């Protein structure tokens, strides 16, 4: 990774927050910073990396913003543009040297702005990835399975919706609500990385890693006494455990289910971090992310598939089902109950369940096969294969059906 690429990953959100705080315009801040990074990529290989790269980028971005403002004949903070421009370099050096709480506060403002209730969840997710983490538009488009042009248009609409919104950090219940939206946005991006909707990808670990980084950023910006910290800790633990299995999920381009994974390939350092986050939360009030994290932890502590405590997992899923009423949770609960109490018990939980896509008929097919009903299982596999648009998952389902046909 080049110096510019590394800075884009680590400094984009911080620099953009400072620019938004100064100029109060997302379009100016984002365009100016993008131009600055483009200039760095063009000039640094020949001229060398400056002594203070973030300050260089901040200065370059501010100069481009001032040029834009001059063209628009708009004053910045009611000061003459020349006076603003004259102090750019010195101010940038000072800002990057001792920004401290100012940067933290402004970055938090940016994160929470992207979680504004005026935006639908997918727009909030896309805008957060773009503005806070600096993920390129084309990569966000790939995540959401749309063209780059379509995603660019969506991001533009999202920015326009926020054009007149305040940059103030909300307080009380509103702040907790916004943080909850950011958490949900991060998990949306994470699950999309591990459940590609279409195409050839089995997983997109890089997208999941960006979602984890977003949660880390948010946790670092909030004070330790913030009421939502335990839920963020639970979410981070959940994501770390799931992400720790990335190298074992694929073999020769094919999907590998949890029981068949080589557990030696799991990243145990990430699991250890997750378990440390969960330890003080075990007796905390149940929440959706905490229950999911505790379920994931059961798999992490089982050194072999046979050591998995499926009864405890089924109990956690029952609690989660009662808490959320989610059909996806009911599906996962049925699978866990089938492991603990047999396939017929799992099939009973699937009765009357409605869920779009291929996952419900795929689960039903597996349980029917285990219950000794091959004809019904073949029909369910055919339904699942017909609904599946991801090539790797469809190949897996076809393989399971073919294995059933050979019996």
Beta strands, then each sheet from edge to edge (+ up, - down):
strand 1: 250-251
strand 2: 254-255
sheet 1: 1+ 2-
end
